[in-house]
Amino acid sequence: MIGIPKKYLLWFAHEHVDFRIAEIESICEMYDIKVTTILRPDEYPYWIIESDSEDAVKKIASRSISLRSCIELWGDGGSHEDLHRSLKEYPQGNMRLHLNNEKSFKVIVETFCKHFSQDEKIKKIESFSYLPIEGPVNLRNPDTALMYIEYYGLDPNTIPDKPYHLFFGRLVADGQRQLIRKLSLKTRNFIGNTSMDPQLSLIMANQAQVKNGDLILDPFVGSGSLLVAASQFGGYTLGTDIDYLMLHARTRPSRISQKTRGKDESIASNMKQYGTSSYYIDVLVTDFSLPVWRSDMRVDAIITDPPYGIREATERVGTIKRQPVIDQHQVASHIPSKIDYGLPQMFVDLLSFAANHLCINGRLVCWFPLFREHYADEQLPSHPCLQLIANSEQILSTYTSRRLLTYKKIRDPQDDDPIDDSNVLDFRVRYFGHGDETRKERRMKRAEQRAKNKENWEKNIKSKTAR
Ligand SMILES: C[S@@+](CC[C@H](N)C(=O)[O-])C[C@H]1O[C@@H](n2cnc3c(N)ncnc32)[C@H](O)[C@@H]1O
């Protein structure tokens, strides 16, 4: 329903901050929703937008994982006085639509970066006694939930006495954060060592704009976490992986408490666990560098986390022998040998696969690992048919991070499209090589340092006992 534009507060969880903008923009584009931004301090957990349609705002909330709640903003300010003043100026007619004697209500108090007791919260609620609240209180299932938020900044070490900003309004909808708990790896039937956590998997599905009935492929599927997330939004899912043991859940169990893999562990059993079996097509054991697909096969989105070569090998089928020969009697039981699959080549393959097999406007959403100090936009993999539309960083350590890249296919490939991987750095080579120093050299340096420390310590002890 279209009406007079109203202000809404988008109240975010303070996690994966760099992913918020991209996620909300992807959802808005997917549903063709236009909102006006009034205030968007990127690092704070809130944005203020304006929209003439509450349904549009509810649609955003129906998909967002980063969003905690969406509130029709009745008043806000940098001090209590400012908040009460702006609340008193809000049209009473609008309030009365939700606060008459037939509407039950409750007030939720939320304080960011500061804890208050229940009694203190009740006192805060009482300061709004001038509001035209007439209906009965209903804490479980109220007709109208009002929300009062005090924001005390981001730094838990320097919490001010008074909040930086205060907000009051009507709760319109909650985001989809309950899905994070629902898909928790702790309770999932089948997981692997590199299973993607549910929050990021779901954000990836939103970046890919997965809609009911879409066909979604993960070519490095592992334990299938990204398929699980995509199926939650109605995507029909399919995957491939080079690792037979992983796809058949015959690798070593990933939980410390588990000695052997259960017979029923599989991606299919995960889908069953979450009630999305009908959205699971299948997975195949295949090497991504040797695609098995028909050239006219099209998917709506590719969502993937390729191996970085740190916790799992980056390999492809191949041999360094010049002319390998397999004897006839070995053919049936032959296990192909593998060679290294360098990251630059893997990303060239991934982007050109996406250019060939995505529908127009279809999205490729993938992680790309890198060294933070060496980061430059030009290093990111590129392809003339794919437009990079989002790039969000997740910091992994002081030196390393990975970036979630979202590409949109803008045209079909042509024969003379230039493919260039010269700027894409091989994360694995750098990780183990660390500049010019090899891993062995670094280990030896550390051992030398330890020996020196021990020597100094012993000298110290001796001189103390001599005194
Ligand atoms: C980071 S893991 C993916 C984890 C997955 N997202 C999950 O949630 O379990 C990367 C996967 O790529 C697979 N892989 C490595 N080289 C491959 C290749 N050449 N072709 C296909 N899969 C490959 C590995 O076996 C591994 O399962």
PDBQT file of the ligand as one rigid body, heavy atoms in Angstrom, charges set to zero:
ROOT
HETATM    1  C1  LIG A 501      36.332 -23.894   1.330  1.00  0.00    +0.000 C 
HETATM    2  S1  LIG A 501      35.770 -25.463   0.883  1.00  0.00    +0.000 S 
HETATM    3  C2  LIG A 501      34.068 -25.220   0.652  1.00  0.00    +0.000 C 
HETATM    4  C3  LIG A 501      33.323 -25.340   1.919  1.00  0.00    +0.000 C 
HETATM    5  C4  LIG A 501      31.841 -25.273   1.729  1.00  0.00    +0.000 C 
HETATM    6  N1  LIG A 501      31.393 -23.929   1.402  1.00  0.00    +0.000 N 
HETATM    7  C5  LIG A 501      31.128 -25.760   2.989  1.00  0.00    +0.000 C 
HETATM    8  O1  LIG A 501      30.356 -24.997   3.550  1.00  0.00    +0.000 OA
HETATM    9  O2  LIG A 501      31.394 -26.880   3.413  1.00  0.00    +0.000 OA
HETATM   10  C6  LIG A 501      36.368 -25.669  -0.723  1.00  0.00    +0.000 C 
HETATM   11  C7  LIG A 501      35.995 -26.991  -1.371  1.00  0.00    +0.000 C 
HETATM   12  O3  LIG A 501      36.544 -26.981  -2.695  1.00  0.00    +0.000 OA
HETATM   13  C8  LIG A 501      36.859 -28.322  -3.021  1.00  0.00    +0.000 C 
HETATM   14  N2  LIG A 501      37.799 -28.310  -4.156  1.00  0.00    +0.000 N 
HETATM   15  C9  LIG A 501      39.138 -28.108  -4.141  1.00  0.00    +0.000 A 
HETATM   16  N3  LIG A 501      39.629 -28.174  -5.394  1.00  0.00    +0.000 NA
HETATM   17  C10 LIG A 501      38.574 -28.425  -6.216  1.00  0.00    +0.000 A 
HETATM   18  C11 LIG A 501      38.441 -28.617  -7.617  1.00  0.00    +0.000 A 
HETATM   19  N4  LIG A 501      39.493 -28.569  -8.432  1.00  0.00    +0.000 N 
HETATM   20  N5  LIG A 501      37.199 -28.852  -8.127  1.00  0.00    +0.000 NA
HETATM   21  C12 LIG A 501      36.123 -28.915  -7.294  1.00  0.00    +0.000 A 
HETATM   22  N6  LIG A 501      36.200 -28.768  -5.972  1.00  0.00    +0.000 NA
HETATM   23  C13 LIG A 501      37.401 -28.516  -5.425  1.00  0.00    +0.000 A 
HETATM   24  C14 LIG A 501      37.440 -28.888  -1.739  1.00  0.00    +0.000 C 
HETATM   25  O4  LIG A 501      37.340 -30.288  -1.741  1.00  0.00    +0.000 OA
HETATM   26  C15 LIG A 501      36.570 -28.215  -0.676  1.00  0.00    +0.000 C 
HETATM   27  O5  LIG A 501      35.515 -29.062  -0.289  1.00  0.00    +0.000 OA
ENDROOT
TORSDOF 0
